[in-house]
Amino acid sequence: MHMRLATTPPIALLRCLPLVAAACIGLASATAAAASKAPRHNVHVGVGWQNTGASRALTWEPAIQGSRKDVPVIAGWSMIGKQRVYYAPFARIKYANTWSIGGGTNLLGLDLGFGGLGVYMTKPPAAFENATGRWYATFEVNFANLRFAGNLSPGAPNNDRVPDPDAHREMVAQQVADGVPPDHTIQRYPFGKYSSVEVAFPLQIRAWKQVRDDLGVGFFFESTVFGLEWPMDRRVSKPAQVYNIIVGLSIVLGR
């Protein structure tokens, strides 16, 4: 018994070629469109200056005593879209060396930005067929930025004239009750085993040159115009107020 294999006539194959070609072109177009809308990734590092405290507070409260000075150093990731307006979340690790008159300490933290919105101040990459060799600039604002931090040196700051934060609070409270200006020459920021959570509203301007199709190099300027910091290990009636400036380098990755 002989079996005959079914074969497709050459003419039928030729008739299928336009359909196959159209499918391939459609798939390639869809892939290119998806790639043009896919976000790029920004790796950034920076350093800045920060003020934390509440100068309007008349009495000493935990986490509010005079003004704390911070030097934050950050390394993180953020997302950059290719359209004019885009979603801009970010995540970063932050180390801050901090000090007040009473002493200094070191904070290590994590910043998470969930509510970021960005807009291109130049033409966006999606407006060009070839984005390489061009400069781009963006402006971003984050409406939901949470920051967590903990003290790496729980024994500091330290001042022998003030044995502990409670003693300082009692001293300042008594000075205020007696009508005596508080003695800030021995102020002590109440760290110890300090941990905190902060709600902040940072603004960022970024500029970079697209040196390759998948690589951009530039810089950024960021300012937290307003933030509120609460300690997580004690209860306070007033949070500390925060504002800062950070500048650094940006590397944009992705096609």
C-alpha positions in Angstrom: 0.0 0.0 0.0 1.4 3.3 -1.1 0.8 6.6 0.7 0.9 9.9 -1.1 2.0 13.0 0.7 -0.1 16.0 0.3 1.8 18.8 -1.2 0.9 22.5 -1.6 1.1 23.7 -5.2 3.7 26.5 -5.7 1.0 28.9 -6.9 -0.8 28.5 -3.6 2.4 29.4 -1.7 2.8 32.5 -3.8 -0.7 33.5 -3.0 0.1 33.2 0.8 3.2 35.4 0.6 1.4 38.8 0.6 -0.5 37.7 3.7 2.6 36.5 5.4 4.4 39.7 4.5 1.5 41.9 5.7 1.5 40.0 9.0 5.3 40.5 9.5 5.0 44.2 8.7 2.1 44.6 11.1 4.1 42.8 13.9 7.2 44.9 13.2 5.1 48.1 13.3 3.4 47.1 16.6 6.8 46.2 18.1 8.3 49.5 17.0 5.2 51.4 18.4 5.5 49.6 21.7 9.2 50.4 21.8 8.6 54.1 21.1 6.2 54.2 24.1 8.2 52.0 26.5 9.8 54.1 29.3 13.5 54.5 29.8 15.2 54.0 33.1 17.3 56.7 34.9 20.1 55.8 37.3 21.0 58.8 39.4 23.5 59.7 42.1 23.7 63.0 44.0 24.6 65.0 47.0 23.0 68.0 48.7 22.1 70.0 51.8 19.0 69.8 54.0 17.5 71.7 56.9 15.2 69.8 59.3 13.4 71.4 62.2 10.9 74.0 63.2 12.3 77.4 64.1 8.8 78.6 65.1 8.5 76.1 68.0 8.7 77.9 71.3 9.0 74.8 73.5 11.1 71.7 73.1 9.3 68.7 71.7 10.8 65.4 70.5 12.1 65.7 66.9 11.7 69.5 67.1 14.6 71.4 68.7 16.1 74.2 66.9 17.3 73.2 63.4 19.0 70.1 62.3 21.5 70.3 59.4 21.8 67.3 57.0 24.1 66.4 54.1 22.2 63.7 52.1 23.8 61.4 49.6 21.5 59.5 47.3 21.7 56.7 44.7 18.5 55.6 43.0 16.3 54.7 40.0 13.5 56.5 38.3 11.4 56.0 35.2 11.3 58.5 32.2 8.7 58.3 29.5 9.1 59.2 25.9 5.9 61.1 25.4 5.3 64.8 26.4 3.7 63.9 29.7 4.6 60.6 31.6 4.4 58.8 34.9 7.6 59.2 36.9 8.0 56.9 39.9 11.3 56.5 41.7 13.1 54.6 44.4 16.4 55.5 46.1 18.7 54.8 49.0 19.8 57.8 51.0 22.5 58.3 53.6 22.5 61.5 55.6 25.2 62.8 57.9 23.3 65.1 60.3 24.2 67.4 63.2 22.9 70.1 65.5 24.7 72.1 68.2 24.3 69.1 70.5 26.1 66.6 68.3 25.9 64.7 65.1 24.6 61.3 63.8 24.1 59.2 60.7 20.9 58.2 59.0 20.3 55.5 56.4 17.0 55.6 54.6 14.8 54.5 51.7 12.8 57.0 49.6 9.9 55.9 47.5 8.1 58.1 45.0 4.7 56.7 43.9 3.0 59.8 42.6 5.4 61.2 40.1 4.4 63.2 37.0 6.9 64.4 34.4 6.7 66.7 31.4 9.3 67.4 28.7 10.4 71.0 28.4 12.0 70.1 25.1 10.5 68.1 22.3 10.1 64.5 23.6 12.0 61.5 22.1 8.7 60.3 20.6 8.7 63.3 18.3 11.9 62.2 16.5 12.6 59.2 14.3 16.2 59.2 15.6 16.6 60.6 19.1 20.4 60.1 19.3 22.6 63.2 19.6 19.9 65.4 21.0 19.5 67.2 24.3 16.4 66.6 26.4 15.1 68.3 29.5 12.3 67.3 31.9 10.5 68.7 34.9 9.0 66.3 37.5 7.0 66.7 40.6 6.1 63.9 43.0 2.8 64.1 45.0 3.3 60.9 47.0 6.9 60.6 48.2 7.4 58.5 51.4 10.9 58.5 53.1 12.0 56.1 55.9 15.2 56.4 57.9 17.0 55.0 60.9 20.0 56.1 63.0 23.2 54.1 62.3 24.9 55.6 65.4 22.3 55.3 68.2 24.7 56.7 70.9 24.8 60.1 69.2 24.4 63.0 69.4 25.8 63.5 72.9 26.3 66.4 75.2 27.5 65.9 78.8 25.5 69.0 79.9 22.2 67.3 78.8 22.0 63.7 80.0 19.1 62.7 77.8 16.3 64.2 75.6 13.8 64.2 78.5 16.1 66.2 80.7 16.6 68.8 77.9 12.8 69.0 77.3 12.2 69.7 81.0 15.0 72.3 81.1 13.6 74.2 78.1 10.1 73.9 79.3 11.1 75.4 82.7 13.0 78.2 80.9 9.9 79.1 78.8 7.7 79.0 82.0 10.1 81.4 83.7 10.2 83.7 80.7 13.8 83.0 80.1 14.9 82.5 76.4 15.8 78.8 75.9 19.5 78.1 76.0 20.1 76.7 72.5 23.8 76.6 73.0 23.3 73.1 74.5 20.5 72.0 72.2 20.3 68.3 71.6 18.4 66.7 68.8 16.7 63.6 70.3 18.2 60.8 68.2 19.3 57.8 70.2 17.5 54.9 68.6 15.9 57.3 66.2 13.7 56.2 63.2 11.5 58.3 61.2 8.9 58.5 58.3 8.6 61.6 56.1 6.1 62.8 53.6 7.8 65.1 51.0 7.0 66.9 47.8 10.2 67.1 45.6 10.6 69.0 42.4 13.2 67.9 39.8 14.7 69.3 36.6 16.8 66.9 34.6 18.8 67.4 31.4 20.7 64.9 29.4 22.2 64.2 25.9 21.3 61.0 24.1 24.8 59.9 23.2 23.6 56.5 21.9 20.3 55.0 21.0 20.3 53.2 24.4 22.3 55.7 26.6 21.9 59.2 27.7 24.2 61.2 30.1 23.3 64.3 32.0 22.6 65.9 35.3 19.7 66.9 37.6 18.7 69.5 40.1 16.1 68.6 42.8 14.5 70.5 45.6 12.2 69.3 48.3 10.2 72.5 48.8 8.2 71.0 51.7 8.4 67.9 53.8 7.2 66.7 57.2 9.1 64.2 59.3 7.7 62.2 62.2 9.7 59.9 64.5 8.4 56.3 64.5 9.7 55.5 68.0 7.9 58.3 69.9 4.8 60.4 69.8 5.0 64.1 68.9 2.4 66.9 68.5 4.4 68.7 65.7 6.4 67.1 63.0 9.8 68.5 61.9 9.7 70.6 58.7 12.1 69.6 55.9 13.5 71.4 52.9 16.6 70.5 50.8 18.5 70.9 47.6 20.3 68.0 45.8 22.3 68.0 42.6 23.8 65.0 40.8 24.5 62.9 37.7 21.9 61.1 35.6 22.3 58.2 33.3 19.4 57.3 31.0 19.2 53.7 29.9 17.0 51.9 27.4 15.9 52.4 23.8 
